[in-house]
Amino acid sequence: MAMSEIPQVFPLDSEKVYYSSDDLTLDTPEGPKTLKVGAWLNEDPVRIHKMIIREKVLHVDQIEVYNPLMSKLRRADQQYYKQYMGLNVTIDFPGFASDILAKIPFENDPVGFYKWWRKGKHEEKVYLSKANQIRLFQKVFLMEPKLMLKKDVDFLKTF
């Protein structure tokens, strides 16, 4: 085998900041695979995101890699994206001229948010962790208990 036929390997360097044109070799079910970081964003955006956010082993340029990754992530795996974003997702909330972060009405108008989220059937638009559900339900229960659905009151009673 000639030297040019030996595939080059570009192992992850956790000290390096990666740009979209940098080569990176990652293990895949088919074996090691080398792609430009920009191509990995299309190939496996969830894996790349986890390497950056959870594992903190991949450091990337914010503008050239991370911002496009977030856009691709939203389209590639909406459920993962919503869970990651939580209350930082933008929503079309009544009374606001443009989209706002979900945490604004969640914090400032819990009753209105509850009506919109639960009663307005918008649960799929904003992922609330168990802790945030408890916070929301407790606030609404103190302010307007009659508004709450039985299942949410029962959920609160389990804590």
RODO-2510 file (C-alpha; in nm, 4 decimals, decimal comma):
residues 159
     n   res          X          Y          Z
     1     m     0,0000     0,0000     0,0000
     2     a     0,1421     0,3378    -0,1006
     3     m     0,1804     0,6100     0,1594
     4     s    -0,0935     0,8187    -0,0040
     5     e    -0,3466     0,5353     0,0470
     6     i    -0,3090     0,5300     0,4246
     7     p    -0,6000     0,7350     0,5603
     8     q    -0,4927     1,0239     0,7761
     9     v    -0,6324     1,0309     1,1266
    10     f    -0,7111     1,3548     1,3059
    11     p    -0,7805     1,2597     1,6693
    12     l    -0,9722     1,5003     1,8906
    13     d    -0,7461     1,7559     2,0545
    14     s    -0,9301     1,8906     2,3594
    15     e    -0,6899     2,1860     2,3796
    16     k    -0,7705     2,3069     2,0272
    17     v    -1,0504     2,5378     1,9120
    18     y    -1,2033     2,3854     1,5994
    19     y    -1,3266     2,5728     1,2937
    20     s    -1,5576     2,4329     1,0247
    21     s    -1,2692     2,3577     0,7851
    22     d    -1,0663     2,1580     1,0425
    23     d    -1,0449     1,7803     0,9962
    24     l    -1,1673     1,5585     1,2793
    25     t    -1,1659     1,1780     1,3053
    26     l    -1,4376     1,0191     1,5179
    27     d    -1,5259     0,6561     1,5778
    28     t    -1,8448     0,5468     1,4060
    29     p    -2,0181     0,2060     1,3892
    30     e    -1,8402     0,1583     1,0539
    31     g    -1,5011     0,2454     1,2079
    32     p    -1,3001     0,5685     1,2284
    33     k    -1,4275     0,8396     0,9954
    34     t    -1,2606     1,1693     0,9087
    35     l    -1,4666     1,4709     0,8068
    36     k    -1,4340     1,8460     0,8247
    37     v    -1,5985     1,9770     1,1447
    38     g    -1,8517     2,1572     0,9249
    39     a    -1,9471     1,8234     0,7659
    40     w    -1,9815     1,6593     1,1096
    41     l    -2,2511     1,9190     1,1861
    42     n    -2,4609     1,7662     0,9068
    43     e    -2,3560     1,4073     0,9736
    44     d    -2,4226     1,3896     1,3492
    45     p    -2,5251     1,7242     1,5060
    46     v    -2,6497     1,5686     1,8329
    47     r    -2,3184     1,3900     1,8910
    48     i    -2,1185     1,7051     1,8170
    49     h    -2,3428     1,9083     2,0502
    50     k    -2,2993     1,6543     2,3319
    51     m    -1,9211     1,6614     2,2832
    52     i    -1,9269     2,0411     2,3224
    53     i    -2,1866     2,0856     2,5990
    54     r    -2,1993     1,7683     2,8090
    55     e    -1,8579     1,6092     2,7671
    56     k    -1,6765     1,9423     2,7179
    57     v    -1,4098     1,7706     2,5044
    58     l    -1,4712     1,9600     2,1810
    59     h    -1,4082     2,3348     2,1710
    60     v    -1,5392     2,5172     1,8662
    61     d    -1,5584     2,8656     1,7252
    62     q    -1,8889     3,0232     1,8333
    63     i    -1,9732     3,1963     1,5052
    64     e    -1,8329     2,9502     1,2531
    65     v    -1,9331     2,6216     1,4186
    66     y    -2,1603     2,6557     1,7236
    67     n    -2,4235     2,8913     1,5800
    68     p    -2,4752     2,6799     1,2638
    69     l    -2,4800     2,3672     1,4834
    70     m    -2,7753     2,5018     1,6849
    71     s    -2,9660     2,5675     1,3641
    72     k    -2,8951     2,2160     1,2344
    73     l    -2,9790     2,0613     1,5720
    74     r    -3,3263     2,2168     1,5714
    75     r    -3,4034     2,0510     1,2372
    76     a    -3,2199     1,7214     1,2989
    77     d    -3,3646     1,6308     1,6400
    78     q    -3,6382     1,8609     1,7633
    79     q    -3,6940     1,6676     2,0870
    80     y    -3,3251     1,6836     2,1870
    81     y    -3,3148     2,0520     2,0893
    82     k    -3,6239     2,1385     2,2977
    83     q    -3,4940     1,9491     2,6000
    84     y    -3,1596     2,1270     2,5764
    85     m    -3,3150     2,4714     2,5250
    86     g    -3,5871     2,4329     2,7903
    87     l    -3,7133     2,7788     2,8863
    88     n    -3,4584     2,9442     2,6534
    89     v    -3,6621     2,8534     2,3455
    90     t    -3,8443     3,1412     2,1747
    91     i    -4,2223     3,1284     2,1633
    92     d    -4,5096     3,3275     2,0184
    93     f    -4,6783     3,4286     2,3435
    94     p    -5,0030     3,6292     2,3539
    95     g    -4,9556     3,9967     2,4363
    96     f    -4,6064     4,0272     2,2890
    97     a    -4,5414     4,1812     1,9468
    98     s    -4,2676     3,9328     1,8597
    99     d    -4,1313     3,5965     1,9757
   100     i    -3,9866     3,5992     2,3272
   101     l    -3,7941     3,3566     2,5452
   102     a    -4,0328     3,1184     2,7228
   103     k    -3,8678     3,1967     3,0558
   104     i    -4,0023     3,5549     3,0486
   105     p    -4,3723     3,4666     3,0839
   106     f    -4,2773     3,1582     3,2909
   107     e    -4,1161     3,3885     3,5496
   108     n    -4,3333     3,7008     3,5191
   109     d    -4,6774     3,5585     3,4396
   110     p    -4,6927     3,1991     3,5668
   111     v    -5,0739     3,1848     3,5454
   112     g    -5,0717     3,3156     3,1877
   113     f    -4,7892     3,0786     3,0966
   114     y    -4,9744     2,7841     3,2511
   115     k    -5,2911     2,8712     3,0561
   116     w    -5,0906     2,8996     2,7330
   117     w    -4,8676     2,5965     2,7918
   118     r    -5,1057     2,3424     2,9454
   119     k    -5,4579     2,4617     2,8680
   120     g    -5,3614     2,6069     2,5286
   121     k    -5,2046     2,2724     2,4364
   122     h    -4,8560     2,4122     2,3703
   123     e    -4,6646     2,1526     2,5731
   124     e    -4,4785     2,0422     2,2604
   125     k    -4,3354     2,3924     2,2120
   126     v    -4,1581     2,4223     2,5493
   127     y    -3,9913     2,1389     2,7379
   128     l    -4,0283     2,1825     3,1141
   129     s    -3,8069     1,9720     3,3369
   130     k    -3,9731     1,8143     3,6420
   131     a    -3,8204     2,0899     3,8578
   132     n    -3,9662     2,3638     3,6351
   133     q    -4,3048     2,1902     3,6264
   134     i    -4,3072     2,1862     4,0076
   135     r    -4,2075     2,5558     4,0219
   136     l    -4,4804     2,6499     3,7745
   137     f    -4,7518     2,4364     3,9343
   138     q    -4,6682     2,5644     4,2845
   139     k    -4,6917     2,9285     4,1716
   140     v    -5,0192     2,8719     3,9857
   141     f    -5,1604     2,6707     4,2780
   142     l    -5,0901     2,9630     4,5139
   143     m    -5,2337     3,2229     4,2738
   144     e    -5,5277     3,0464     4,1014
   145     p    -5,5726     2,6894     4,2248
   146     k    -5,9107     2,6458     4,0526
   147     l    -5,7432     2,7002     3,7148
   148     m    -5,5248     2,3921     3,7479
   149     l    -5,5937     2,0572     3,5878
   150     k    -5,6515     1,7727     3,8348
   151     k    -5,3508     1,5801     3,7012
   152     d    -5,1224     1,8784     3,7800
   153     v    -5,2611     1,9164     4,1341
   154     d    -5,2150     1,5420     4,1848
   155     f    -4,8585     1,5706     4,0505
   156     l    -4,7848     1,8452     4,3061
   157     k    -4,9199     1,6296     4,5897
   158     t    -4,6538     1,3654     4,5158
   159     f    -4,3823     1,6054     4,6361
***
